[in-house]
Amino acid sequence: MSRTGLIVALIIAAATGLVFGFYPELDLRVARYFYGFVDASRNVFSWRIYPPLMMARDAGLWIGALLIAPAVAALLVKFILPKREMLISGRATVFLVATMALAPGLLVNVLLKDHWDRPRPIDVTQFGGTDHFVAWWDSRGACLNNCSFVSGDVAGAFWTIAPAALAPPQWRALAYGAALMLGTGMAAMRVMAGGHFVSDVVFAGIFTFLIIWIGYGLIYRWPRTRFTDERVERAIERIAMPGYDFIVGWFGRKRK
């Protein structure tokens, strides 16, 4: 989570925004190539129903779910048993759960996909659909919900950068490489399937990375906001104790 990574991400974001903003037909050109893949049943964008590709997509989604599961379990156990020490470090728990909730969760699947009305490639008139194509910056498309900008699957895959940032130093470069490969592979699959344009998947990765970078700085790096594991645990304990005391007291009264 260095400044170099931030600079690279901002350069990619600026280049993608300018190039695909001034020349939105580039999104169509890439999508048109994969539109040309037709199966025996005359389905266009036939990669979207190609079983190995569908299995690879599902596997990619499961990786993120498996990586977030320990942090969610640690948080739930702490709320149920607030006096017990957390199963994994408090900072790691907050960092992983918060970045997952804010990036693939709130920003991508709640704010953008349901309010940035860009149609998916498979839905635009150029590829046999009924919706008018719009550039990435134009939110005035005909899509009503679960739209193209940006990709939730890709955001979830690139979220694995967060646990990679917590890997031991000797394994961190390898973990970052694996996370970037997973995100890039998921992005390629979604473009091949006609589910998203290139600009959709690039910005999904960029937005996710930026939230992770900021979250890491707040929790681990910046002196004015940097937390300790003990401070995080005590904060969660203070939040959980009223509910814990209520439940214990209620069961105590029931036994009497």
Buried (B, 14 or more C-beta within 10 A) or exposed (E): BEEEBBEEBEEBBEEBBEEBEEEBEBBBEBBEEBBEBEEEEEEBBBBBEBEEBBEBBEEBBEBBEEBBEBBBEBBEBBBEEBEEEBBBBBBBBBBBBBBBEBBBBEBBBEEBBBEBBBBBBBBBEBBEBEBBBBBBEBBEBBBEEEBBBBBBBBBBBBBBBBBBBBBEEEEBEEBBEBBBEBBBBBBBBBBBBBBBBBBBBBBBBBBBBBBBBBBBBBBBEEEEEEBEBEEBBEEBBEEBEEEBEEEEEEEEEEEE
